[in-house]
C-alpha cells in the first residue's frame, strides 16, 4: 500500500460461498492442484468475484450497467 509494489496472489484459488452465501476464496484440493500443469489454465467455478470481468464499455452501458435494484451485497456473484 505504501509502495504500490506488485504482490502475487495464489494461482490455486477459486470463488465459492459459505453456508450464509457470503463470497469467499477457497484453495483448490491437492488433487486439483496436481492436475494443473499450467498456472494460467482456467479453474472451473460457478461464480466470479463481482466486477472482475472484461467487457466493452459501450456494450456494458447498453446492457444497463449493474442492477440498481440489487440490495444484497455479493449477489452479483450468482450466475443465471
N, C-alpha and C positions, 0 to 999 in steps of 0.2 A: 504494500500500500504506500510505502514511502518512496520506493524507487521505480515502481511500475515494471519490475523485473518479471520475466516470464516464470511461472511456476507450473510445471507439468502436472496434469491430473492423471489419475489411473485410467488406463485403456480398458480395464476389466470391470466397468460399472454398467449397469442398465437401470432404467427407470422402473419404479414399482410403487405399490401402495401398501400402507399398513392397514390394519382392520378398521381404522377410523377413516379410511380413504384419504389420508394425507400422503402426498407425494414424497418419495424418498429414493435415494440412490442405494442400490444393493450390489454387492460383489457377485461376480459370476462364480458358479461352483467350480471346484477343481477339475471336474470332467469337462466343463465348458471351456475353461482356460486351456486345457491340454489340447482340445480340438482346434483352437485358433492358431494358425500358423503365421498369420499376418495381423498385426495390431490395428490395421486400418479396415479390416473386414467389418461389415455391419453386424450388429448384435440384434437378434430378434427380440423385440419388446413391444407390448401392446400400446405403449404410450411414449410421449416425449415430454421433456420439461417445457412448459409454456413459453413461447417466444423464441425457442431455439429452432427456427426453421428459416429457410431461404425462399423468398417469393418476390416476384417483381412488384415494385411499389404500386404501379398503376393497377395491376390485377388485384392486389390486396385491397386497395381503395374501392375498386369496382365491386368486390365481394362484400363490402360493408365493414371492413376492418374487424376489430374484435367485437364480440357480442356485448353490447352495452347493458343487456339485461342479466348478465352473469353476476349473481350475487353471492356465490360461494367461491372463496379463493381456492385455486388449484383445479377448478372444474374444467379449465382449458386443456387439461391432460387427457381427458376422455376422448377417444375416437368414436366415430359413428360407423 
